[in-house]
Amino acid sequence: PFATELVEFISKNLKLTTYRLGDKYDYLQTGNVVTIQNSATGEPIHKAKITNKSKATFAELPLDDGGHEAYESKEHQREVFSGYYKYIGRGIKDEDSFLVISFELVE
């Protein structure tokens, strides 16, 4: 699932990478085809094929890699991610582990 504000970027092939806190999606493997959904509605948006998967700490995540929305600074990135992951009850820390998943649309 992706936040509503990201669906348009995905549809236009402007967002081809996602950073996911923790290992909830670690079962995904390169070559898997997944359904991308709007997280607010549950509506399926596209099919995508996983092209790469790696791990990084928050401190290691780039501010602008060309396949993900860009951030003005590390603090801006931390603020945005802390909003996405409010349910953990704290802000994002430099040592928090993220899955870095790249994909391409197949439909």
Beta strands, then each sheet from edge to edge (+ up, - down):
strand 1: 17-21
strand 2: 33-37
strand 3: 44-57
strand 4: 97-105
sheet 1: 1+ 4- 3+ 2-
end
